Amino acid sequence: MTTLWDNEEARNYKTDLDLRVYTSRLLGRDASLVLHGGGNTSVKSIATNLFGEIEEILYVKGSGWDLATIEAEGFAPVKMEMLLKMAELKELSDTDMVKYQRLAMTNPSAPNPSVEAILHAIIPFKFVDHTHTDAVVTITNTQGGEEKIKELYGERVLVIPYIMPGFVLAKLIYDMTRDVDWSKLEGMVLMNHGLFTFNDDAKNSYEKTIELVERAERYLETKGANLHVEKSDASLELLTLAKIRKEVSSLKGRATISILNDSDLAVHFSKQNVEKIATEGPLTPDHVIRTKRVPAILGDDFRADLADFVKEYKKYFEANKTTETLLNPAPNFAILKGAGTLSFGANAKEANIIKDINDHTFEAILKAEKLGGYKALSAQHIFEVEYWSLEQAKLKGGANAPEFSGKVALVTGAASGIGLAIAKMLNKRGAAVVALDINPEVEKIFAKSDAIGVKCDLTCSEDIQKAIERAVKSFGGIDIVVSNAGIFTPSENLDMLSDENWQRSMDINLTAHQKLLKYTAPFLKLGVDATVIMVASKNFPAPGKGAAAYSVAKAGQTQLARIAALELGEFGVRVNTLHPHAVFDTAIWTEEVLANRAKAYNMSVEEYKTNNVLKTEIKSDDVAELVCAMAGRAFAKTTGAQVAIDGGSDRII
């Protein structure tokens, strides 16, 4: 591990808080130090209050902020005097600690201070850095871990036995350090928890973390705790992944994103004696609110294995509960024996956090096994953190999840126009989206953890199958298919209609939709409240002269949707069709085309755009709104329907 400190960059940061933001971000850049909101940092400074009085303030990382991206407003300003008085109390409940820390803040709109704010306050140095460094925690999570830490660091590091974070931890350290010469300490190691470093200089505090971690990494190497990962050769049937996701969604009582991790590390780990090494517990106790204490281990009969997990989780709860209420007992991740792992989340972000935590945990466990054996905290200690009200508060908000949270949507023709609007709106409303288009730009437009673009020629069966594989491995299955891609073919009367024009329209406007249905249907049958929305055209109910190639293909697409509704209905899959008309904010409607069409009808452009019964303009977002309605609760008991979105056409009415 090497320092990321840059003297030239650091000169841009003048205030204590600016420097605190800078070094916090340096720590946050390295996932082996902190992960997804883990760790916390602080700086002690002074401020002048409303009455002109000088006060000593602790700026400590606020709840909900991530060190990698933290800003100045992510630090809660708390009066040091109040925190130090709280440290002298004999006892303090979690509720009161949070309440009085907030009362001591000088900015009521700032986030809640870290639960370790009191601990930061009693450390008598300006800058304090707390990380959950993989290397140090790996060593603490072994047989005889405390002795190994003392062998590594000697007397220069204070070793703190594991205790719950918050006031009890701060009180323990307060009592342990009353007679300690802090100037002789380089840091503190909290067993099974992490590392603290401190200094009056921002650079020195940060670089002391780097130095101590680098020593731990060298220690692991010298003890032979190196990682040798085999090349992955695992394969798993896609339908099996969808079936597992369906079962887990049922156990959780909601749609669930399921992300496959078939990296070399994950597959290598899954080939070990996972019944033993994967069931000890998490690397640090705070991971439990994401991962649960242990994973489900799935073999050939995954349904029985999942049922066994639920039974064992309930036993774990009954053995450790006092007044707590049982959380959902379904697993948050699973090990597929010999084939990798799955992480389950209410959305892609949550599932990816679990996947990242697992990657670091797997590596730590494999190294710890070479250092005498991995040994996590007891089930009771883990339970205390899992059901700790302050930790559970971090996960609040699920009840207000977006409508399509946990759902997986596949949208075609998504690089522009109507398809782009649909894909973006579904994603904004919570769905994980796989956006398909023959235009490779779709991969740049959709490049997020919960929205991926895939270049796909929908006339090619192999391309469609590869796109579906990407969707299932990335998110677990398919719940919503929006079959939107299409082209406008040149206007030709029947006696002049070219074979090429006719066939191209049939291939893209009809056969491509049939192929998509063929290959997505098996996964839709395993979806959660699955639905297909066909984006057809008003040219089906109201065709025009010169549009035979386009209109006939769209009529075929509509008939295809009706048959799909009949065939897929018994599996609970809804299939509905919408017929847009005159959607002018798409690429084909250039200013020149609009002007020419308006002139042909002896209208202004504005009159032409609103040439319908309601005298309103139809936009791509309007079509997207209807798609979301069809995919959602409003159409929960409707299938085989056809709905026009055209402002009202006298030819159709």
C-alpha positions in Angstrom: 0.0 0.0 0.0 1.3 3.4 -1.0 0.4 6.9 0.0 -1.9 8.9 -2.3 -1.0 12.3 -0.7 -0.1 14.9 -3.3 1.7 18.0 -1.9 0.6 20.2 -4.9 -3.0 19.1 -4.6 -3.0 19.5 -0.8 -1.9 23.1 -1.1 -5.4 23.9 -2.5 -6.9 23.0 0.9 -6.5 25.9 3.4 -8.8 25.2 6.3 -8.9 22.3 8.8 -12.2 21.1 7.3 -10.9 21.3 3.7 -7.9 19.2 4.7 -10.2 16.8 6.5 -12.3 16.4 3.3 -9.1 15.8 1.2 -7.6 13.1 3.4 -11.0 11.4 4.0 -11.3 11.1 0.2 -7.8 9.6 0.0 -8.9 6.9 2.4 -12.1 6.4 0.6 -10.4 5.8 -2.8 -9.0 2.5 -1.6 -11.7 -0.1 -1.1 -9.3 -2.2 1.0 -9.5 0.5 3.6 -13.2 1.4 3.7 -16.3 0.1 1.8 -19.6 1.8 1.1 -20.0 4.2 4.0 -17.6 2.3 6.3 -15.1 4.0 8.5 -15.2 7.6 9.9 -12.9 10.6 10.2 -12.9 13.8 12.2 -11.0 17.0 12.8 -11.0 19.3 15.8 -11.2 23.0 15.1 -12.5 26.2 16.5 -15.4 28.4 15.5 -16.9 31.7 16.7 -20.5 31.4 17.8 -23.3 33.9 17.6 -22.2 35.7 20.8 -18.6 36.1 19.6 -17.3 33.3 21.8 -14.7 30.8 20.7 -15.8 27.2 20.8 -13.9 24.0 20.1 -15.8 22.0 17.5 -15.4 18.3 16.4 -16.2 18.0 12.7 -17.0 14.3 12.4 -18.3 12.3 9.5 -22.0 12.3 9.3 -24.3 9.3 9.0 -25.1 8.3 5.4 -21.9 9.8 3.8 -19.2 7.9 2.0 -15.6 8.8 2.6 -14.8 8.4 -1.2 -17.2 11.2 -2.1 -17.7 13.2 1.1 -18.0 17.0 1.0 -17.6 19.5 3.8 -21.4 19.4 4.5 -21.0 15.7 5.2 -19.3 16.5 8.5 -21.4 17.1 11.5 -20.1 20.0 13.7 -20.4 19.0 17.4 -19.3 21.0 20.5 -16.3 19.3 22.0 -17.3 20.4 25.6 -20.5 18.4 25.4 -18.9 15.3 23.9 -16.2 15.2 26.6 -18.8 15.5 29.3 -20.7 12.6 27.8 -17.6 10.5 27.9 -17.5 10.9 31.7 -21.0 9.5 32.2 -21.2 6.0 33.7 -23.8 4.9 31.1 -25.8 6.4 28.2 -28.4 4.7 26.1 -28.1 4.7 22.3 -31.2 6.9 22.0 -29.9 9.5 24.5 -26.5 9.4 22.8 -27.9 10.3 19.4 -30.3 12.9 21.0 -27.6 14.7 22.9 -25.0 14.6 20.1 -27.6 16.3 17.9 -28.3 18.9 20.7 -24.6 19.6 20.8 -24.4 20.4 17.0 -23.9 23.9 15.9 -25.8 23.3 12.6 -29.1 21.6 13.0 -29.4 20.8 9.3 -26.2 18.8 9.3 -26.3 15.0 9.2 -26.4 12.9 12.4 -22.8 12.6 13.8 -21.1 9.2 13.7 -22.0 6.8 16.5 -18.2 7.0 17.3 -18.2 10.8 17.8 -17.5 10.6 21.5 -14.5 8.3 20.8 -13.1 10.8 18.3 -13.5 13.5 20.8 -11.5 11.8 23.6 -8.6 11.1 21.3 -6.3 14.1 22.0 -5.2 14.9 18.5 -6.6 17.2 15.8 -7.1 14.6 13.1 -8.5 11.1 13.7 -8.8 8.5 10.9 -10.8 5.3 11.4 -10.7 2.6 8.7 -11.9 -1.0 8.4 -8.7 -2.0 6.6 -8.8 -5.5 5.2 -5.3 -6.4 6.1 -5.6 -5.5 9.8 -9.1 -7.0 10.2 -8.0 -10.2 8.5 -5.3 -10.7 11.2 -7.7 -9.9 14.0 -10.2 -12.5 12.6 -7.9 -15.5 13.1 -7.2 -17.9 15.9 -4.9 -16.0 18.4 -5.6 -12.7 16.5 -4.8 -10.4 19.4 -1.4 -12.1 20.0 -0.6 -11.7 16.2 -1.5 -8.0 16.3 0.8 -7.5 19.3 3.6 -9.4 17.5 3.1 -7.1 14.5 2.9 -3.7 16.2 4.3 -4.2 19.7 3.6 -1.5 22.3 3.2 1.3 19.8 -0.4 0.3 19.1 -3.1 0.0 21.7 -5.2 -3.1 21.2 -8.8 -2.8 22.2 -10.9 -6.0 22.7 -14.1 -6.1 20.7 -17.0 -4.3 22.2 -20.1 -2.8 20.6 -19.5 0.5 18.8 -21.0 3.7 20.2 -20.9 4.9 23.8 -19.8 1.6 25.4 -16.7 1.5 23.1 -15.9 5.2 23.8 -16.3 4.6 27.5 -14.0 1.6 27.4 -11.3 3.5 25.6 -11.8 6.5 27.9 -11.2 4.3 30.9 -8.3 2.4 29.3 -6.4 5.5 28.3 -6.6 7.7 31.4 -3.0 6.9 32.2 -1.7 6.4 28.7 0.9 8.6 27.1 -0.8 9.2 23.8 2.4 10.6 22.3 3.9 7.1 22.4 1.0 5.6 20.4 0.9 5.2 16.6 -2.6 4.0 16.6 -5.3 1.7 18.0 -6.5 -1.6 16.7 -10.1 -2.5 17.6 -10.3 -6.3 17.4 -12.6 -7.6 14.6 -13.4 -3.9 13.8 -10.7 -1.8 12.4 -7.8 0.7 12.9 -7.5 4.2 14.3 -4.7 6.6 13.6 -4.3 10.2 14.8 -2.0 13.2 14.6 -2.2 17.0 14.8 -1.2 17.1 11.1 -3.6 15.8 8.4 -0.9 14.3 6.3 0.8 12.5 9.2 -2.5 11.0 10.4 -3.4 9.7 6.9 0.1 8.4 6.2 0.3 6.6 9.6 -2.8 4.6 8.4 -1.0 3.7 5.2 2.2 2.8 7.1 0.4 0.5 9.6 -1.7 -1.1 6.9 1.4 -1.7 4.8 3.1 -3.4 7.8 0.0 -5.7 8.1 0.1 -6.5 4.4 3.8 -7.4 4.7 3.1 -9.5 7.8 0.5 -11.5 5.9 3.0 -12.1 3.1 5.8 -13.2 5.4 3.4 -15.7 7.1 2.5 -17.2 3.8 -1.0 -15.8 3.8 -1.0 -15.1 0.1 -3.9 -15.5 -2.3 -3.6 -18.0 -5.2 -6.8 -18.0 -7.2 -7.6 -20.6 -9.8 -8.9 -19.5 -13.2 -12.7 -19.7 -13.3 -14.2 -22.6 -15.3 -17.7 -22.4 -13.8 -20.9 -22.3 -15.8 -24.5 -22.1 -14.7 -27.8 -22.4 -16.6 -29.4 -19.0 -17.0 -32.9 -20.3 -16.1 -31.5 -21.6 -12.8 -30.4 -18.1 -11.9 -33.9 -16.8 -12.7 -35.5 -19.6 -10.7 -33.3 -18.8 -7.7 -34.1 -15.1 -8.0 -37.8 -15.9 -8.2 -37.7 -18.0 -5.0 -35.7 -15.4 -3.1 -38.2 -12.7 -4.2 -41.0 -14.9 -2.9 -39.2 -15.4 0.4 -38.6 -11.6 0.8 -42.1 -10.7 -0.3 -40.9 -8.3 -3.0 -39.1 -8.1 -6.3 -35.3 -8.6 -5.7 -32.3 -7.9 -7.8 -29.9 -10.9 -7.9 -26.3 -10.2 -9.1 -24.1 -13.1 -10.2 -20.5 -13.0 -9.2 -18.6 -15.5 -11.3 -15.2 -13.8 -11.0 -12.2 -16.0 -10.5 -12.1 -15.2 -6.8 -15.8 -15.9 -6.2 -15.7 -19.2 -8.1 -12.5 -20.2 -6.4 -14.0 -19.4 -3.0 -17.2 -21.4 -3.8 -15.1 -24.5 -4.5 -13.7 -24.5 -0.9 -15.2 -26.1 2.1 -17.8 -23.3 2.3 -20.0 -25.1 4.8 -17.1 -24.4 7.3 -15.3 -21.2 6.2 -18.3 -19.2 4.9 -20.4 -19.7 8.0 -18.2 -18.2 10.7 -19.6 -14.7 10.2 -18.8 -11.4 8.6 -15.4 -9.7 8.4 -16.5 -6.8 10.5 -19.8 -6.7 12.5 -21.2 -3.7 10.7 -21.3 -5.7 7.4 -24.1 -7.8 8.9 -26.8 -5.2 8.2 -26.0 -5.8 4.5 -25.0 -9.4 4.2 -26.7 -11.1 7.3 -24.4 -13.2 9.4 -24.0 -16.1 7.0 -24.9 -16.9 3.4 -27.3 -19.5 2.0 -25.2 -22.3 0.5 -27.0 -23.7 -2.6 -26.5 -27.1 -4.2 -28.7 -28.9 -6.7 -31.8 -28.6 -4.7 -31.7 -24.8 -4.2 -35.3 -24.6 -3.0 -34.7 -26.9 -0.1 -31.4 -25.1 0.7 -33.2 -21.8 0.8 -35.9 -23.2 3.1 -33.2 -24.6 5.4 -31.5 -21.1 5.5 -34.8 -19.5 6.6 -35.2 -22.2 9.3 -31.7 -21.7 10.6 -32.0 -17.9 10.6 -35.1 -18.1 12.7 -33.3 -20.4 15.2 -30.4 -17.9 15.3 -33.0 -15.2 16.1 -34.7 -17.2 18.8 -31.4 -18.0 20.4 -30.2 -14.4 20.7 -33.3 -12.2 20.9 -34.5 -10.2 23.9 -37.2 -7.8 22.7 -36.3 -7.5 19.1 -38.7 -8.2 16.2 -37.7 -10.7 13.6 -36.3 -9.3 10.3 -37.0 -10.9 7.0 -35.3 -14.3 7.3 -34.4 -14.7 3.6 -30.7 -14.6 2.7 -29.0 -11.5 1.4 -26.4 -13.5 -0.5 -25.8 -17.1 -1.5 -22.9 -19.3 -2.5 -23.5 -21.4 -5.5 -21.3 -24.4 -4.8 -18.6 -24.5 -7.4 -20.1 -21.7 -9.5 -19.7 -18.4 -7.7 -22.1 -16.3 -5.6 -25.3 -14.3 -5.8 -26.1 -11.1 -4.0 -29.7 -10.1 -3.4 -30.9 -6.5 -3.0 -34.0 -4.4 -3.1 -32.2 -2.6 -6.0 -29.0 -2.9 -8.0 -27.1 -0.6 -5.7 -27.8 -2.6 -2.6 -27.0 -5.9 -4.3 -23.7 -4.4 -5.6 -22.7 -3.3 -2.1 -23.2 -6.8 -0.9 -21.1 -8.2 -3.8 -18.3 -5.7 -3.0 -18.3 -6.7 0.7 -18.2 -10.4 -0.3 -15.2 -9.9 -2.6 -13.2 -8.4 0.3 -14.5 -10.9 2.8 -13.6 -13.9 0.6 -10.1 -12.7 0.1 -9.7 -12.1 3.9 -11.1 -15.5 4.8 -8.8 -17.3 2.3 -5.8 -15.5 3.8 -6.9 -16.0 7.4 -7.2 -19.8 6.7 -3.5 -19.8 5.9 -2.8 -17.9 9.1 -4.3 -20.5 11.4 -8.0 -20.3 10.5 -10.6 -17.7 10.1 -12.5 -16.8 13.3 -15.2 -14.2 13.3 -17.1 -12.8 16.3 -19.7 -15.0 18.0 -23.3 -15.2 16.7 -24.4 -13.2 19.8 -22.1 -10.3 19.1 -23.1 -10.3 15.4 -26.8 -10.4 16.4 -26.3 -7.3 18.7 -25.1 -5.3 15.7 -27.6 -6.7 13.2 -30.5 -5.8 15.5 -28.9 -2.6 16.8 -31.4 0.3 16.3 -28.7 2.7 15.2 -27.5 0.3 12.5 -31.0 -0.6 11.3 -31.7 3.1 11.0 -29.2 3.2 8.1 -31.5 0.9 6.1 -34.7 2.8 6.7 -36.6 4.0 3.6 -37.4 0.7 2.0 -41.1 1.3 2.6 -40.9 4.3 0.3 -39.1 2.5 -2.5 -39.9 3.5 -6.1 -42.7 1.5 -7.8 -40.4 -0.7 -9.9 -37.7 -1.2 -7.2 -36.3 -4.7 -7.6 -37.8 -5.1 -11.1 -35.7 -5.8 -14.2 -36.8 -4.1 -17.5 -35.5 -4.9 -21.0 -36.2 -2.1 -23.5 -35.4 -2.2 -27.2 -34.7 0.7 -29.5 -33.4 2.5 -26.4 -30.7 4.7 -27.9 -33.1 7.5 -29.0 -36.6 8.8 -29.1 -39.4 6.8 -27.5 -37.2 3.9 -26.4 -34.7 6.2 -24.7 -37.5 8.0 -22.8 -39.0 4.7 -21.7 -35.7 3.2 -20.5 -34.8 6.4 -18.5 -38.3 6.7 -16.9 -38.4 3.0 -15.9 -34.9 3.4 -14.4 -35.9 6.6 -12.6 -38.8 4.8 -11.1 -36.6 2.1 -9.6 -36.2 -0.6 -12.3 -32.8 -2.0 -13.3 -32.7 -1.5 -17.0 -31.1 -3.4 -19.9 -31.3 -1.0 -22.9 -30.9 -2.6 -26.3 -30.2 -0.9 -29.6 -28.3 -1.6 -32.8 -26.6 1.8 -32.3 -23.5 1.2 -30.1 -24.0 4.6 -28.5 -26.6 2.9 -26.3 -23.6 1.5 -24.3 -22.4 5.0 -23.5 -25.9 6.3 -22.7 -26.6 3.5 -20.2 -23.5 2.8 -18.3 -24.6 2.6 -14.6 -24.8 -0.2 -12.1 -28.6 -0.2 -12.5 -28.8 0.6 -16.2 -26.7 -1.0 -18.8 -26.7 -0.6 -22.6 -26.2 -3.5 -24.9 -25.6 -3.2 -28.7 -28.0 -5.7 -30.2 -29.3 -6.5 -33.7 -32.8 -7.6 -33.0 -33.0 -9.5 -36.2 -30.2 -11.8 -35.0 -31.2 -14.5 -32.6 -27.7 -14.9 -31.2 -27.5 -11.2 -30.3 -30.8 -11.3 -28.5 -29.7 -14.4 -26.5 -26.5 -12.7 -25.5 -28.4 -9.6 -24.4 -30.7 -11.8 -22.3 -27.7 -13.5 -20.7 -26.3 -10.1 -19.8 -29.6 -9.1 -18.2 -29.9 -12.3 -16.1 -26.3 -12.4 -14.9 -26.4 -8.7 -14.1 -29.8 -8.5 -12.4 -31.2 -12.0 -12.0 -34.1 -12.2 -14.4 -36.5 -10.3 -16.6 -39.9 -8.8 -15.4 -40.7 -6.1 -18.0 -40.1 -6.3 -21.7 -40.8 -3.2 -23.8 -40.7 -4.3 -27.4 -40.3 -0.9 -29.0 -37.6 -1.0 -31.7 -38.8 -0.3 -35.2 -38.2 1.7 -38.4 -40.2 3.8 -40.8 -39.8 2.4 -44.3 -40.1 4.7 -47.4 -43.6 5.4 -48.6 -44.4 3.3 -51.6 -47.8 2.4 -53.2 -48.5 -1.3 -53.7 -47.8 -1.3 -57.4 -44.4 0.2 -56.7 -43.5 -1.6 -53.4 -40.0 -3.0 -53.6 -39.2 -6.5 -52.2 -36.4 -4.9 -50.2 -38.6 -2.3 -48.6 -41.3 -4.9 -47.7 -38.8 -7.5 -46.3 -36.9 -4.9 -44.2 -40.1 -3.8 -42.6 -41.1 -7.3 -41.9 -37.7 -8.2 -40.4 -37.4 -5.3 -38.1 -41.1 -4.3 -37.4 -42.4 -7.8 -37.0 -40.0 -10.7 -36.9 -37.7 -9.0 -34.5 -40.5 -8.7 -32.0 -41.4 -12.4 -32.4 -37.7 -13.3 -31.8 -37.6 -11.1 -28.7 -40.8 -12.8 -27.3 -39.4 -16.3 -28.1 -36.2 -15.8 -26.1 -37.6 -13.7 -23.2 -40.7 -15.8 -22.6 -39.0 -18.5 -20.5 -37.6 -15.7 -18.2 -40.9 -13.7 -18.1 -42.6 -16.9 -16.8 -40.1 -16.7 -13.9 -40.5 -12.9 -13.5 -42.2 -11.0 -10.7 -45.5 -9.6 -11.9 -44.1 -9.9 -15.4 -45.4 -7.9 -18.3 -44.8 -7.2 -22.0 -45.6 -3.9 -23.6 -45.6 -3.8 -27.4 -45.0 -0.4 -28.9 -46.9 -0.6 -32.2 -48.5 2.3 -34.2 -51.7 4.0 -35.1 -51.0 2.6 -38.6 -52.6 -0.6 -37.4 -56.0 0.7 -36.6 -55.8 3.6 -39.1 -53.4 2.7 -42.0 -52.6 5.1 -44.8 -51.8 4.9 -48.5 -48.3 4.2 -49.4 -47.6 2.6 -46.0 -48.3 -1.1 -46.7 -44.8 -2.4 -45.6 -45.0 -0.5 -42.3 -48.7 -0.9 -41.6 -48.9 -4.6 -42.3 -45.9 -5.3 -40.1 -47.4 -3.2 -37.3 -50.7 -5.1 -37.7 -48.7 -8.4 -37.4 -47.0 -7.1 -34.3 -50.3 -6.2 -32.7 -51.7 -9.7 -33.6 -48.5 -11.2 -32.2 -49.1 -9.4 -28.9 -52.7 -10.7 -28.7 -51.5 -14.3 -29.2 -48.8 -13.7 -26.6 -51.4 -12.5 -24.1 -53.3 -15.7 -24.6 -50.3 -18.0 -24.3 -48.5 -16.3 -21.5 -51.6 -15.4 -19.4 -51.7 -18.8 -17.6 -48.2 -17.9 -16.3 -49.4 -14.6 -15.0 -47.6 -12.6 -17.7 -49.5 -9.6 -19.0 -49.2 -8.5 -22.6 -50.6 -5.1 -23.7 -50.1 -2.9 -26.7 -49.9 0.8 -27.2 -50.3 2.7 -30.5 -48.5 6.0 -30.5 -49.0 8.6 -33.3 -47.2 11.7 -34.3 -44.5 11.8 -31.6 -42.6 14.7 -32.9 -39.6 14.9 -30.5 -37.9 11.9 -32.1 -34.9 11.8 -34.5 -37.0 11.3 -37.6 -39.0 14.5 -37.1 -36.4 17.1 -38.1 -37.3 20.7 -38.4 -37.3 20.3 -42.2 -39.5 17.2 -42.2 -42.0 19.0 -39.8 -42.1 22.1 -42.0 -42.7 20.1 -45.2 -45.5 17.9 -43.6 -47.2 21.0 -42.1 -47.0 22.8 -45.5 -48.6 19.7 -47.2 -51.6 20.1 -44.9 -51.6 23.8 -45.2 -50.9 24.2 -41.5 -48.3 25.9 -39.3 -45.9 23.6 -37.6 -47.6 24.2 -34.3 -51.0 23.4 -35.8 -49.6 20.2 -37.4 -48.1 19.1 -34.1 -51.5 19.4 -32.3 -53.7 18.1 -35.1 -55.8 15.8 -33.0 -59.0 15.8 -31.1 -57.5 17.1 -27.8 -55.3 19.7 -29.7 -52.3 18.5 -27.7 -48.7 17.5 -28.7 -47.6 14.0 -28.0 -44.0 13.6 -26.7 -41.7 10.7 -26.0 -42.2 11.2 -22.3 -46.0 10.9 -22.7 -45.5 7.5 -24.3 -43.1 6.5 -21.5 -45.7 7.5 -18.9 -48.2 5.1 -20.5 -45.6 2.3 -20.6 -45.0 2.8 -16.9 -48.7 2.6 -16.3 -49.0 -0.6 -18.3 -46.1 -2.1 -16.4 -47.4 -1.0 -13.1 -50.4 -1.4 -10.7 -52.8 0.4 -13.0 -52.8 -2.5 -15.5 -52.2 -5.2 -12.9 -55.3 -7.1 -14.1 -55.4 -6.1 -17.7 -53.9 -8.1 -20.6 -54.5 -8.2 -24.4 -55.5 -4.5 -24.3 -54.7 -1.9 -27.1 -54.4 1.7 -26.1 -53.8 4.6 -28.5 -51.7 7.6 -27.5 -52.4 10.1 -30.2 -54.4 12.9 -28.6 -57.5 11.4 -30.2 -57.8 10.6 -33.9 -61.1 10.9 -35.7 -60.0 8.1 -38.0 -59.6 5.7 -35.0 -62.5 7.0 -32.9 
